[in-house]
Amino acid sequence: MEIVAVQRRAMNLMAAVVCAGAVVVGAGAPANAVESEPEVIPIDLLLAGSYADSVRDAMGIWNKAVPGIRFVEQDTPAALRVKEYTTANGTGSHAFVNGLGRGWVYLETGDAQKYKPSRIAVHELGHILSLSDLGPGSVCSKVMSGAWASPECTNDQPDAEEAAEVADFFAVHDVGDPVPGWGTPSEG
């Protein structure tokens, strides 16, 4: 599988060189040229429970914000799964990243009582797309500020910087590649 990824990157690099050469000599793109297909991220919501619609909204938000990726829901288990769960303290939504675009998103039912559910889902999918938490003091305009921005923060749209960070990461990585801070993806 790694050989296929290397071959794919080599082909993308060759295509970039050819396109750059065409620009240098002033050649235009053919009338029937199309943009490359987005990187598809299969996701299942079989265990998403009451969060299913919020996750669908979050998928659409990310698909629009970063045209180079496309979350696609499937009705069988996928390499990216979403699960609703409940804890005694009623908080704790989080993600487990098992490679870029893969892993588990765990959405705690109590969090939806305190925070906007689509914001929670956009934030956790942001981890799956390579983004890290911003931490205390981060502003509401950043979806990766998460709970630090307070429950009054209902913004569920990644800002231009967050979208660009995801697009830049996908420009040099493929679905399944390791994500810094998450260790080496495991098989299975």
N, C-alpha and C positions, 0 to 999 in steps of 0.2 A: 504494500500500500504506500510506503514511503517513496518507492521508485516512481509510482504514478504521480505523487505530489511533486517530486523533483522534476519529472518530465513536464508536468503542467506549468510549473513556474518557468522552466526553460522556454516553453512555447510562448508564455505570456511575455517574457523578456524579449524574445525574438520579434514578437508582434510589436512591442513597444519601440524597438530599434527601427523596424521597418516604417512604422508610423512617423517616428521622429525624422527619419530620412525623407519621407514624403513631404513633411512640413518644411524642411530645409530647402528642398528643391522647388517648393511652391506647388506641389501637386495637391489637388483637392481630393476629398473623399468621394468614392463612388456614390451616385444617387441612391443606390439601394443598400448602403452600409448601415448596419445596426449596431447598437451598443451591446457590449457583452452581457450575457445573462447574469442575473444576480446569483450569489451564493445561497443555495437553498438550505434552510435549517428545519428539518422535520421536527414537529413537536406534537405530543399527545396531551390531551386534557382529560383523559379517562378517569383520573383521580382528583381533578380540580374542584369538584363540588360546587359550592356557591361562588367560587372565584372564576368559573369558566368564562363568563361574559367579560369580566374585567381583564382576563388574560388575552382574550380575543381582541379587545380594544388595544391592549399594550402591544400585541403583535402588529396590529395595523399602524400604530404610532411609530414603532421602530422601522417597519417596512417603508413608511413614507419618509422618515427622517434620514434613512440610510439606504438609498436605492440599490446599492451593491449587495444587500442582503435581502432575504425573503423568508420569513417564518411561514411555514406551511403546516397547517393542522392535519394530522392523520388520525384515523380511528382505530389504530392498533398501536401497541407500545413502540415508542420511538427512542432514539438516543438522547432526546431531551424530553423530560417528563415533568409534569406539574402535579403537586399533591397538596390538598388542603388538609390541615391537621389542627388539633387543639391542645394547648398546654394548660397547666394549672394556673399560671400567671397571666395567660391571655395575650402574650406577645412572643415574637420570635421568628417572624418570616425571614427566610434566608435562602441562599443558593449553595449548591455543591457543584462546582465546575469540574467536569471530567473531560477537558479539552474544549476548544473553542466551539460554541454552539451545542455543546453536549453537557449532560448532567441532570440534576434535579433542582427544581424550584419548589421550596416548601413555603406555603402561605398559611399563616396562623389565623384562625377564625377571629380571634379577639382583636388582631391588628385592624381588621376591616371595620370594627366598631369605633376605632380611634382615628384612623387615617383613611384617605381616599383609596379605595381598592385598586383603581387603575394606576395610581401613582406607585403603590406597593409593587404591582406586577411589572410596571415599566422599570422600576429600580432593580428588581431581582433579575429581570431579563438583561438589564445592563451588565450585570456581573457575567452572565452567560456570554455576552458579547465582548468581554475583556475589560470592562470598567471596574474600578475600585471604589470603595466607599470614600467619601470626602472627609468625614469626621466632624467633630464639634466646631461650631462657628460657621459652617458652610451655609450658603444662601439658598433660598427657596427656588430660585430660577434653575438650580442644578438638580436634576432628578436623583443624582447619586449622593445628594446630601441626606437622603433618606429621612429617618426620624429626627435627626439633628435639626432639621428645619422647622420642627414643631407640627402638631396636628392641624394647625390652621393653614398650613401650606398644602394647597390642592393642585399645584402645577404637576401635570403628568406628561409634559412635553420636554424631551431632551433639548438642551440649547444647542446652538451651532457648534460650540466647542466640543461638547460630548458626542454629537453626531459625527463630527470630523475625526475625533479620536477613534471611534469604532470603524469608520470608513478607512482610515489610515492603517489600522491593525489588520483589517481584512484585505487590504491591498497587498500585504506581504505574507499573510497566513491563510490557511484553509481551515474549513470546519474539521474539528478533531485535533488540530495542532495544540500544543501546550499553551496555557495562558499563564504569564508571569504571576507568581504568588499562589498558584493552585497545584503545583507539583506536576508529575508526569501522568498523563491520562492512563487509566487502566482499561484493559480489554474486558468485553462482556457486558 
